[in-house]
Amino acid sequence: MNPRILFAALAAVSLASCGGGGASGGNSVAAAPVAAKPAPAGQNWTEVVSKTPEGGYRMGNPDAPIKLVEYGSRTCPTCGAFGQTGQKPLTEKYVTTGKVSYEFRDYLVHGQPDFAPSLLGRCTDPSAFFPLLEAMYIAQPQFEAKLADQNATNALQAQLQGKTPNQMAAAWGDYLGYVEFVKQRGIPEAKARACIADSKALNELIGLMNKGEGATVSGTPTFILNGTKVEGVSWPDVEAALKRAGA
């Protein structure tokens, strides 16, 4: 993608922010309890993961009556807090029942720093998508410390003037340490760098942002439950919404 086109797409969500995604919507009326559905023989619903037509990755019963979608940024501390505190109980308590499916859609709310972790997070077998997502969130403080170094990040941005979006992704991936991070978790460096250089994959991520706008995404994380925006961004907020939906 031409850098000007990319930056125009990013500008469309320039008002989005980390931690501002769930301030409205929601339904206070409790639904009837939903019946559990056993996973296929020899499987747990948390092991059933696939890429969706919308471009996200879904874990759980694809026909679950309660569908939770998260638009999240891997560099967003509020998203990180949910990943650290909510992903495990969400999967172990709700997804395993077959009542709830959980889909994650990368949302590049922070622009260039989000490119590499999002591309690398999708550079793996679907079965490893959610464990890698959780690992990135658990390790997020080490990446955030580098993002907070204004002198270093300003110097890097100056060096990236005129570079292609994928070249920017590679530079940020090296500076923040994401390439080394995924190498330590089974993704060969050559594969990691090929994923970062994949312009089609980056264009797809930009497309997710456009779809997010249609889903009233104004920040990250934003949670959509059966088509309705969840009020709040923390695990207790999401769990309360799941319970109201009959989970």
Secondary structure, DSSP 8 states (H G I E B T S, - for coil): --HHHHHHHHHTTTT-EET-S-SS----S----------STT--GGG-EEE-TTS-EEES-TT-SEEEEEEE-TT-HHHHHHHHHTHHHIIIIIGGGTSEEEEEEE--TTSHHHHHHHHHHTSS-GGGHHHHHHHHHHTHHHHHHHHT-HHHHHHHHHHTTT--HHHHHHHHHHHHTHHHHHHTTT--HHHHHHHHT-HHHHHHHHHHHHHHHHTT--EESEEEETTEE-S-SSHHHHHHHHHHTT-
